Amino acid sequence: MFDPSDRPRLFSLPPGADFATELVRGLKDRTKDQPPEAMARVELFLNTRRMQRRVEAVFDQMGAGFLPRIRLITDLADPIERIRLPRPIPALRRQLELAELVGRLIDSDPSLAPRSAIYDLAQSLGALLDEMQAEGVTPKDIAALDVTDQSGHWERAQRFLNIVTQYFDPSNDLPDSAAVNRMALANRLNLWRDTPPDHPVIIAGSTGSRGTAFQLMTTAAQLPQGAVILPGFDTDLPEQVWDVLRSDVRNTEAMQGEDHPQFRFARLMEKLNLQPDAVRAWTMTPPPSPSRNALVSLALRPAPVTDQWLSDGPKLPSLDQATQSLTLLEAPSPRDEARAIAIRLRQAAEDGTTAALITPDRMLTRRVSAILDRWGILPDDSAGTPAQLSAPGRLLRHIAQLRVNGPTADALLTILKHPLCHTGADRGQHRLWTSELELFIRDKGVPYPDLEQLMSWKRADEAKNWLAWIDRCLLQPGLQGKQSLSDHVGQHVAQAEEICAGSASDDAAELWNKKAGETCRAQFEDLIENAGFGGAMSARDYAGLIDGILRSAEVRDRDAPHPHILIWGTIEARVMGADLVILGGLNEHSWPDVPPPDPWLNRRMRQQVGLLLPERRIGLSAHDFQQAIGAREVWLTRAERSEDAETVPSRWLNRLTNLMTGLPQTGGPQALQAMQDRGRSWLAFGQALETPIYAPQAPRPSPAPPVTARPDELSVTNIERLIRDPYAIYGSKVLRLRQLNPIQHAPNPMHRGTVIHRVFEKFVSDTVQNALPLTETHLIKVAQDILSSDVPWPTDRIQWRVRIEKIARWFVEAERARQSAARPVLFEKKGQMQVADPPFTVSAKADRIDLNDRGEALVYDYKTGTAPTKDQQLQFDVQLLVTVALICEGGFSDFHPRGVADARYISFSGDGREVPAPLQDCPPEKTYAMLVKLIDAYRDPNMGFTARNRMHRDIFGSDYDQLSRFGEWDASDTAVRIPVT
């Protein structure tokens, strides 16, 4: 295939070239005059399985013929040699072994990391071991590092890394897969050196960023029939810049040029002692846009020679031609960016254009996929979906967390409403009961449900078997202590299958069906097989392990994706081709991404032993960018703002726009403006797509229902609400709507008030009925007993107890004074009276009523918040005044005092205080007359229930603000009467 040569063979394809197509075309051209079997003698090494499939597909498109022997760089052993090599231990086994070591490290020094990080640390440690194998770094190299001037953390990390030397021991009968690959590489390189193959050996598509790939490429290039084909080789880079890069290669201390896209090729040429002009073109096919490649090449020049922008920039051809198929879309938000991309992909699908979204931002790809789903377009996503986000993955993770925390209302309903829960018989009945049980839990406020509480549900007798199944599967307490991984897995799988089967079936097949179920099952089978290496662990550690395992597994849906709409990672961008390429998420921390923190070796230690530096990752991303931007039509997209902050454009996009802005003589600013205008037009399409049809804003409502539909009874609390927010009475009493309580009840002011009321009521009752002493000690004991039974939230229980302790002395001293003047006789007493004609019932519940020696009542109302002032009581907060009027009207049965001597609020806020009711300014008869006037006013059919009529503050919310469409109007708007029939 190749003519004899006295120097290594390096070939290249330019940025933007369809690598697979041009690779096959070059092979076909070089074997066209040879017998058909010549192609079968070619040994072709590619870097990814997806690339292999693409090359095979291109061969199929070019007609019948032999295929070359295609191998992957990561699988260097042939079938016969593989038998001789030791069998690698499973990756999961190694992770479990490393996790146990990391767990012991954290136990010995908890300041290093929380236990929840064990499996992430084990995964990062495994990645470090693989990298050491690939780069030929041994534990001896790590041990030889001088860390005397480093912090103690790195010294501990160095000592810990000495523990994992077993994976590098040549005598180890069970090496990991990276060690086996290293052995296979050594064997193949030795074989090639000892007996050079006489058939063509080609390494294609790799940049040589990894040590194993670099060694393979340098050796193959020097074989008699060997060659290396470089993707995205920059032929526009002048020799002076190559010299700068090669100088950086030789200067191993600085390594300043590693972030340049062509640095790896400079390193390869330096190793092979070749000049850039020795790198020949693999095919004569020109790139889609040579002028654009020249522009990008200049924009990405290394920092030391950026001054060449001034000298070489004006020599560029017209930038209008270079950028005529280039669109720059700078969206206000990630949502706008995703929407514009999805619209363009939809047009590509309708036109039959092959379009690819290339981005490392998985959140962006999910947004785009979700929008495409609206139009029934399923993109071909090279990354698939993480198993943890699939339906079975979510259920398995929910169950693992349930085993940690025990049942909460939220966790219980999350599992019961999962699509894979109760998939056996009677699923329809299960869904109905789940819906009704949810309303019960919301109404009763059951934060930590148990069977006893659920049996008070009205459907309990009818759903007895179903509730027993819930109790068996979902209401068991969280696991305490540790148990073996085998026990964890067995119990977890059994529980998941029983939950999936349901209460009336044993069939749990749905859990493991379809591609997602098969993927999750394979992970659990692997876990069961290697569980013996996991040791004992807590339920929390086990849940972390499951989350990590499912996160690392990918689900590729069997549904046929759209053949022309593709989503690629940056690796695929190096070797794949499309008519339209969209480079999405072009912001710093995305392109390039932030290198993950390395808890084991810092940058200096990595450089000293020869491991990959963060700059190399940036250089690879830069090469991906340069390769992808050379396509026929390209979009460059970014969001100007993320969810919480402004973003910074990618450094390469910044360089490109800055260069164009500074080249007015070649039309740079005008070309940049045209790129941005094209992007804005697509943003406008997206915004128009989601712009709602104009609807006039709602007025401030004052609905006027018929008198017969209006309430004929209200509590004193609702009387106050009728004054402040009549619309709330309309919503609750006329429409009979009420706010849906949250599933997971959290402590709120209402609940706090109820509990504290009970504390002081019980305390005062004990002192009167049981003659117990009026002491702080007894008050605090009562508080502890009631808080323990009524407050299931430990933190709030402590906070409320502290609050009671703070006012205990004040309350006891004040209570002694109160009881010296009168005797408590009624607690939480209900009463009612008839007002106006026809009769209207007003009801009240008095917190406490005392009786003095003269037979007069003293009324007290407990307030956990701030008590209302005198003016507020006269205008709005009439609760206590109405209660006094009700007593005077004989509204409390069997209680007829000679009058009311005093009424006051006892406020528990701050240090505690009493606020008297203004009985002198508003005696009972005046309050009664006010009630009659208020009730008669709302018996007028023309009187509407105005929304937020006299709210205490505008910032206060109402349960019915959404119903009244508050926000489309405000309190300054005039209310509009709306007749209701």
Residue, then its C-alpha position, 0 to 999 in steps of 0.5 A: m500500500f505504501d511506498p518504501s520510506d526512510r522516515p515515519r509516515l504521518f498523514s492528516l485530514p484538515p479540520g472540518a473533513d468527514f474523517a470516516t468518509e475520507l479515511v475510507r476513500g483514501l484506503k480505497d484509492r490506495t488499494k484500487d489497483q490491487p486484488p480485492e483481498a488487499m483491503a482485508r490485509v489492512e490492520l486499522f486501529l480506531n479510537t472508539r467503537r462508534m467510529q468503528r461502526r461509522v467506518e463500517a457503514v461508509f464501507d457498506q455505502m461504497g459497495a461490496g468488498f472486503l473490510p480491513r481488520i478493524r481494532l480499537i486502540t483500547d483492545l490491542a490483544d488478538p484472540i490468541e494472545r488474549i488467552r495467554l494474558p491474565r484475566p482482568i478483575p471486574a471493574l466493579r470488584r476493583q471499585l469495591e476494593l478501593a472503596e473499602l480502602v477509602g472508607r478506612l482512610i476516612d474513618s482514620d481521618p474524618s476531616l478528609a471527606p464525608r462518608s457520602a464521598i467514599y464511592d466518588l473518591a474510589q472512582s477518582l482513585g480508579a481513574l488515577l490508577d488507569e491513568m498511571q498505567a496508560e502513562g507508564v507511571t509506577p507507584k515507585d514514581i509516586a513514592a519518590l515524590d518530594v512533598t516535604d514542602q507540600s501541605g500535610h494532605w498531599e503527604r497523607a495522599q502519597r502514603f495512601l497511594n503506596i497501599v494500592t501497589q497491588y494493582f501494579d505488581p507483575s506477580n499479581d494473578l488478578p490485574d485490573s483491565a488497565a494493567v492487562n491493556r498495558m501488557a497487551l500494548a507491550n507485547r504488541l510493540n515488542l512483536w512489531r519491533d522483533t517481527p515488523p508486519d508486512h501488511p499495512v498497519i494504520i492508526a487513525g483518528s487519535t491525537g495521541s493524548r494518552g500514553t498508550a496511544f502515543q506509544l502505539m502511534t510512534t511505533a506504527a508510524q515507523l513500521p515498513q507498512g505503517a502509517v498514522i492519520l491525524p484528525g484536524f491537522d492545521t496546515d495553516l499554522p506557520e512553521q514559526v508557530w510549530d517551532v514554538l509548540r515544539s519548544d514547549v514540548r522540549n521544555t517539560e518544566a513549563m509545558q506552556g503550549e499544552d492548551h493549544p489544539q495542535f500541541r499533541f501533533a507537535r509532540l508526535m512530530e518532535k518524537l519522530n523528528l519530523q517537520p510539519d511539511a513531512v505530514r502528507a494529506w491522506t486525500m486530496t479532498p479540500p476542507p469545506s471552508p479553507s478560508r474559515n480554517a485559516l481564520v480559526s487557525l489564526a484566532l487560536r495561535p499560542a499566547p506568545v505569538t498572538d501579536q501575529w494577529l496584527s501581521d497575519g490578520p490583514k492577509l486573510p481573505s474576505l471574512d464575509q466569505a469565511t463566515q457566510s455559513l457561520t451563525l453566532l447565537e447568543a441567547p439570554s438564557p439556557r432555555d432560549e438557547a435550547r429552543a433555538i437549537a431545537i427549532r433549527l434541528r427540526q428544520a434540518a429534519e424536515d429538509g433531510t439535512t444531517a445535523a449534529l449538536i456537539t456539546p459537553d453540556r448534558m443539561l443543554t442536550r436534555r433541554v434540546s431533546a425535551i423540546l424536540d420531543r414536542w414534535g416527535i423527533l427522537p435524536d440519536d444521542s451518542a451518550g444515551t441516558p444515565a441509568q439513574l435517570s431511567a424509570p427502573g433506576r429512579l425506583l431503585r434509588h428511591i428504595a435505597q434512600l427509603r432504607v436509609n431514612g425510613p418512611t416519610a410522606d414524601a418518600l412513600l407517595t413518590i414510590l406509590k406514584h412511580p410508573l413501575c410501582h404495582t404493575g401487576a394486577d389491579r394497577g387501576q385500583h392502586r392508582l385510585w387508592t394512591s390518589e385518595l391516600e395522598l389527599f388523606i396524608r395532605d389533610k391530616g398532616v402525617p409527616y412520618p406515616d405508619l400503619e396505625q395512622l393509615m388505618s384511620w383512612k376512610r378506605a382502610d377496611e376496603a383496602k386492608n390488603w393493599l395497606a398491609w402490602i404498603d406496610r410490608c414494603l414501604l413502612q419499615p424503619g430505616l436500617q441501623g448499623k452495618q450489614s454485608l453488601s450481599d445482604h443489602v443487595g438481596q434485600h434491596v432487589a427483593q423489596a424492589e420486586e415486591i413493590c413492582a409486583g404489587s399487592a395482588s401479584d407476584d409478577a415483577a417482570e416490568l422492573w427488568n423489562k426494556k432496555a432500561g430494565e435490562t441495563c439496571r439488571a445487568q448492574f445488579e447482577d454484576l453487583i451480586e457477583n462481586a458483593g463479597f468484595g464490598g465488606a460491611m456497610s451502612a444503608r447510607d453507604y449502600a445508597g451512595l454505591i447504588d447511585g454511583i453505579l447507576r450513574s455510570a451506566e448508560v441506557r441506549d433506547r431501542d426506539a429508532p432515533h431520527p437518522h439525521i438528527l444527532i447529539w454527539g460528545t466532543i470525542e465524536a466531533r473529532v471523527m464524525g461528519a455532518d452537514l450542519v454542526i451546532l457547537g452548543g454551550l460555548n461558555e467557560h466551565s463548559w467549553p472547556d470544562v473545569p477539570p475535576p478536582d484531584p484529591w490524590l495529586n496536585r498539579r505540581m506532583r502530576q507534572q513531576v511524575g509525568l501524568l496528564l495536566p489540566e492544560r492537556r484537557i483544555g488542549l483536547s477541547a480546543h482541538d475538538f472545537q477547531q475540528a468541529i468549526g470547520a464543518r460546512e455549516v456551523w452554529l456557535t451558541r451560548a447562553e449569556r446568563s445561567e440560572d444564577a449568574e452571567t456567563v463568560p464566553s468560551r476563550w476560543l469564541n472570545r478569541l475569534t470575535n476579538l480577532m474579527t472585531g480588529l480586522p476592519q480591512t477584511g470586513g471583520p466587524q461586518a462579518l461578525q455582525a452578520m453572524q450575530d444577526r443570523g443568530r438573532s433571527w432564530l432567537a426571534f423564531g423561538q420567542a415567537l413560538e412560545t409567545p402566548i396569545y394576548a389576553p387582557q389582564a384580569p381586573r381586581p375581582s369583587p364577585a357578587p353571588p346570590v344571597t342564597a349562596r352566601p354563608d349564613e354562619l362564620s367563626v370570629t376568625n372568618i369575621e376578621r377575614l371578611i373584613r380584611d379579605p372578603y374574597a377569601i370567604y367567597g372562595s372558602k364558603v361560596l365556592r367551597l375551595r380550600q388550599l391543598n396542603p403540602i405532602q411533607h408537612a413542615p412546621n408552620p406558624m399555625h402548627r406552632g400556635t396549636v402546640i404552644h396553646r396546648v402547652f399553656e392550656k395543660f399547664v394552667s389546667d394542671t394548676v387549677q384542677n390538680a392543684l399542681p404548683l405554679t413553677e417554671t419546672h412544671l411548665i417546662k416538663v409539660a412543654q417537653d411532654i407535649l413537644s415530644s408527642d406533637v412535634p415530630w421534627p427534632t430541630d423544631r422541637i428544640q427551638w420551640r422548647v427554647r422559646i418556651e423556656k425563654i418566657a417561662r419565668w415571665f408567664v409563671e409570675a404573670e399567671r400567679a397574678r392572674q390566678s390571684a385575681a380570678r379562677p380559670v374555669l373554661f379552656e377551648k370553650k366553643g360558643q355561638m350566637q344569632v346575629a341580625d334578622p334573618p338569623f346569622t350564626v357567629s361562633a367562637k372558641a375561647d382559649r381561656i375564660d377566668l371568673n373572679d369573685r364578683g362573677e365577672a369573666l376575664v377572657y384571654d387569647y393566646k398569641t404565639g405571634t405579635a398581639p394586635t394593637k388597640d387600633q388594629q383591634l378596633q378596625f380589623d382584628v375583632q376576634l377578642l371583641v366579638t368573643v366578649a360580645l358573644i359571652c355577654e349575649g349568652g353564647f356559651s351554654d351553661f356559662h352566664p357571668r355577670g359581665v366581662a371585666d377584662a379581655r386581653y391577648i397573652s403574647f408569647s413573642g419576644d419576652g412575652r407581654e399582655v395586650p388588653a382589648p379596648l373594651q372602653d372604646c368598643p363595648p360589647e353592645k357596640t361590637y354587636a351593632m358592628l356585627v349586625k351592620l357587617i352581616d346586613a351589608y353582605r346580605d345586599p345582592n349588590m355587595g361583592f366580596t372584594a379581593r384583598n380589601r383591607m390586608h394588614r400588609d400588601i406582602f401578606g399572602s392569601d390562599y386565594d391569590q391565584l384564584s383572584r389572579f392577584g399580580e395582574w392587578d394590585a391593591s390600588d386598582t378599583a374593584v370590579r363587581i362581578p355578578v355570579t349566578 
